């Protein structure tokens, strides 16, 4: 999250580093923690056979909205913003990809074009699979088909959460608090740490508010010592109070 740069004292604790990425699915220690990649060994062997890896630098476009889905991408490491073009042509940030997420899944299964665009926020590595190979893979391995169905369900639930976040009449600070809690639950390897490389403008688009209001809400949380910001790292210092803000009335 590209927030205020605050280096802080040298004795601050260091964020936990992500595990080392292994490009071989069978040997990857993360596959059991990933929604789609938690597969039997034979399926992982086949997945290794039909995929290849591709690396993107921050700012690189993974794919574009409206283009045919010739291949799917499984996010192995890193993350990407998912954007949709408005009627005026402006890119609106819908959210951030999850580790292990299969990008282009719904469009590949339905045969439609890409519904969103994806852009790497940081150095990102993906496993790329041709659409035809992926569909055959789902037919051959029922656990993979079940995982794909579960992932589609999670995407729908995530869309519902965004609708509730924007349309539930919450204040800006409530929306920000709910969003931080969601990131902590779904993305973070530590209970007190959230790390997402987004600007205030991008966060504002996700929350359906103005950039200035996001800046004010974040400053409010910092002043109340509920969160602490250092560079791209947001430390949740009082999760209970952050949670209570979401459900506060008035």
Phi and psi in degrees as a GROMACS rama.xvg file:
@    title "Ramachandran Plot"
@    xaxis  label "Phi"
@    yaxis  label "Psi"
@TYPE xy
-78.5065  76.927  UNK-2
-102.473  -166.23  UNK-3
-59.365  134.416  UNK-4
-82.8733  109.053  UNK-5
-127.257  98.0946  UNK-6
-62.6316  -36.2687  UNK-7
72.5268  171.282  UNK-8
-61.772  154.281  UNK-9
-67.9375  -20.9409  UNK-10
-89.3333  7.7737  UNK-11
-62.916  148.798  UNK-12
-67.0231  150.28  UNK-13
-92.6421  142.217  UNK-14
-61.2397  146.264  UNK-15
-68.0003  130.902  UNK-16
-80.0861  146.483  UNK-17
-69.4123  155.262  UNK-18
-61.5134  155.661  UNK-19
-66.8645  133.455  UNK-20
-79.1875  132.448  UNK-21
-112.152  125.584  UNK-22
-79.5039  -9.14088  UNK-23
-91.6278  115.96  UNK-24
-59.8587  -35.0068  UNK-25
-66.1002  -31.8733  UNK-26
-98.254  -8.4068  UNK-27
-66.4427  125.751  UNK-28
-78.986  -6.46441  UNK-29
-95.0215  -11.9081  UNK-30
-62.7273  -30.4327  UNK-31
-72.5931  -19.2878  UNK-32
-93.289  -5.1967  UNK-33
-98.3065  137.673  UNK-34
-58.2669  -48.0355  UNK-35
-85.7723  -35.0901  UNK-36
-79.2826  -4.28076  UNK-37
-77.2678  84.6163  UNK-38
-129.313  159.702  UNK-39
-63.0136  159.954  UNK-40
-57.3616  -43.5062  UNK-41
-62.3195  -35.896  UNK-42
-68.5822  -38.1625  UNK-43
-66.109  -36.8297  UNK-44
-61.6823  -44.3479  UNK-45
-67.7191  -37.6397  UNK-46
-61.7922  -41.6779  UNK-47
-61.4967  -35.2205  UNK-48
-70.4158  -37.3119  UNK-49
-95.2303  -7.17352  UNK-50
-104.488  162.214  UNK-51
-138.884  160.847  UNK-52
-100.925  152.716  UNK-53
-143.334  137.281  UNK-54
-110.89  142.372  UNK-55
-126.571  140.252  UNK-56
-85.8813  162.433  UNK-57
-56.2307  130.833  UNK-58
95.7282  -13.2205  UNK-59
-72.1456  144.871  UNK-60
-90.0119  126.363  UNK-61
-79.5878  -44.1575  UNK-62
-162.8  167.517  UNK-63
-117.473  142.4  UNK-64
-56.0735  136.894  UNK-65
87.7202  -4.4416  UNK-66
-91.9289  152.114  UNK-67
-61.0508  147.385  UNK-68
-93.7413  92.1686  UNK-69
-89.8631  -19.0322  UNK-70
-149.626  157.88  UNK-71
-113.192  158.907  UNK-72
-130.374  127.872  UNK-73
-99.6298  123.476  UNK-74
-74.8969  109.638  UNK-75
-85.8455  -41.4041  UNK-76
-153.551  142.83  UNK-77
93.9241  -165.396  UNK-78
-161.716  166.361  UNK-79
-141.82  148.337  UNK-80
-79.6889  144.208  UNK-81
-109.912  117.824  UNK-82
-123.089  156.078  UNK-83
-131.944  138.853  UNK-84
-80.4337  132.71  UNK-85
-80.8895  176.907  UNK-86
-63.8892  -22.1773  UNK-87
-92.2323  -1.3034  UNK-88
92.7008  -1.40102  UNK-89
-78.1095  138.483  UNK-90
-78.8744  123.637  UNK-91
-107.474  127.159  UNK-92
-77.9549  120.769  UNK-93
-89.5119  -32.0566  UNK-94
169.708  -165.581  UNK-95
-125.143  138.753  UNK-96
-65.2476  151.952  UNK-97
-98.5327  153.874  UNK-98
-62.0419  130.811  UNK-99
86.9486  -4.24693  UNK-100
-70.5369  142.186  UNK-101
-93.2863  109.629  UNK-102
-83.8977  133.002  UNK-103
88.8007  10.152  UNK-104
-63.6989  -53.5063  UNK-105
-63.8367  -39.5654  UNK-106
-68.447  -36.5546  UNK-107
-65.5718  -41.5366  UNK-108
-72.1326  -39.2156  UNK-109
-80.9636  -16.7027  UNK-110
81.3503  11.4879  UNK-111
-88.8256  170.614  UNK-112
-76.7688  167.299  UNK-113
-56.6218  129.123  UNK-114
-83.7958  -21.0888  UNK-115
-137.638  169.838  UNK-116
-106.967  154.232  UNK-117
-128.956  133.359  UNK-118
-132.721  131.875  UNK-119
-65.5562  131.587  UNK-120
-84.8956  -34.1539  UNK-121
-142.071  -177.567  UNK-122
-57.7752  122.297  UNK-123
-130.604  133.582  UNK-124
-115.73  132.972  UNK-125
-127.698  154.342  UNK-126
-96.4169  124.691  UNK-127
-104.694  131.576  UNK-128
-131.877  131.008  UNK-129
-61.0436  141.627  UNK-130
-55.9486  -45.2641  UNK-131
-62.4649  -41.4486  UNK-132
-65.8499  -38.0082  UNK-133
-65.9407  -43.7978  UNK-134
-63.8568  -38.6529  UNK-135
-65.6921  -36.7953  UNK-136
-61.7831  -42.7114  UNK-137
-65.0592  -37.8696  UNK-138
-67.1121  -37.5373  UNK-139
-77.887  -33.0752  UNK-140
-120.689  98.414  UNK-141
-53.884  -38.1525  UNK-142
-59.7144  -34.8863  UNK-143
-67.294  -39.3935  UNK-144
-64.7156  -39.8659  UNK-145
-65.0466  -41.957  UNK-146
-63.3764  -39.2574  UNK-147
-64.0353  -41.3036  UNK-148
-63.2734  -41.0628  UNK-149
-64.777  -37.2217  UNK-150
-68.3519  -39.6096  UNK-151
-60.8863  -38.9181  UNK-152
-63.2954  -41.4155  UNK-153
-63.6521  -37.4713  UNK-154
-64.0141  -40.1658  UNK-155
-64.4221  -44.7593  UNK-156
-61.9193  -37.5011  UNK-157
-64.7812  -37.3381  UNK-158
-65.6184  -40.8624  UNK-159
-62.6616  -40.2709  UNK-160
-61.701  -40.1979  UNK-161
-65.7357  -40.9852  UNK-162
-62.3084  -43.8997  UNK-163
-63.5052  -40.0374  UNK-164
-62.7762  -42.384  UNK-165
-83.4813  -34.7914  UNK-166
-103.202  6.21339  UNK-167
-89.5994  6.18318  UNK-168
73.3095  22.9698  UNK-169
-77.2215  150.832  UNK-170
-71.0212  169.621  UNK-171
-62.794  -43.3768  UNK-172
-66.4967  -33.4958  UNK-173
-66.6566  -42.0494  UNK-174
-63.5337  -42.3863  UNK-175
-64.6508  -43.2126  UNK-176
-62.2641  -45.0742  UNK-177
-63.2671  -39.131  UNK-178
-67.1975  -42.9157  UNK-179
-62.873  -40.6661  UNK-180
-64.3167  -38.7211  UNK-181
-65.2864  -42.4775  UNK-182
-62.7824  -42.6225  UNK-183
-61.6514  -39.877  UNK-184
-73.3027  -38.1722  UNK-185
-99.6859  -19.9509  UNK-186
-120.79  -30.0386  UNK-187
-83.5936  145.915  UNK-188
-91.0753  -6.66787  UNK-189
-128.409  146.651  UNK-190
-67.5588  -25.2614  UNK-191
-105.813  7.25413  UNK-192
-128.905  132.881  UNK-193
-125.309  129.358  UNK-194
-131.155  108.615  UNK-195
-142.421  126.366  UNK-196
-87.3305  73.4595  UNK-197
-121.421  148.382  UNK-198
-81.911  166.749  UNK-199
-60.2716  -35.5256  UNK-200
-64.4589  -42.6305  UNK-201
-67.2501  -40.0459  UNK-202
-62.4688  -40.9772  UNK-203
-60.3381  -39.4258  UNK-204
-65.6048  -39.3888  UNK-205
-65.1514  -39.3959  UNK-206
-86.4503  -12.5784  UNK-207
74.2409  36.8596  UNK-208
-134.673  -176.28  UNK-209
-86.4094  158.358  UNK-210
-61.8331  -42.1262  UNK-211
-61.7773  -37.8326  UNK-212
-69.6743  -32.3005  UNK-213
-64.771  -44.029  UNK-214
-60.8245  -43.3044  UNK-215
-65.717  -42.5636  UNK-216
-64.922  -41.2009  UNK-217
-65.3844  -41.3284  UNK-218
-61.1997  -37.5751  UNK-219
-63.221  -44.9477  UNK-220
-64.4481  -35.4041  UNK-221
-69.0188  -43.6761  UNK-222
-62.6985  -34.1411  UNK-223
-84.3852  4.00589  UNK-224
58.5228  32.3452  UNK-225
-86.2774  -35.5699  UNK-226
-131.051  158.992  UNK-227
-131.388  132.867  UNK-228
-112.006  127.838  UNK-229
-136.01  103.768  UNK-230
64.6934  -125.882  UNK-231
-90.0309  3.45036  UNK-232
-102.179  129.153  UNK-233
-112.763  116.099  UNK-234
-95.8262  121.316  UNK-235
-84.182  104.986  UNK-236
-87.0555  -21.2844  UNK-237
-144.378  86.169  UNK-238
-65.4829  -34.8517  UNK-239
-63.3279  -43.6743  UNK-240
-68.869  -36.1271  UNK-241
-63.045  -41.5922  UNK-242
-66.0888  -39.213  UNK-243
-67.3941  -29.574  UNK-244
-62.4961  -40.5277  UNK-245
-59.8907  -38.4127  UNK-246
-103.104  10.6853  UNK-247
-69.8314  143.032  UNK-248
-100.874  147.419  UNK-249
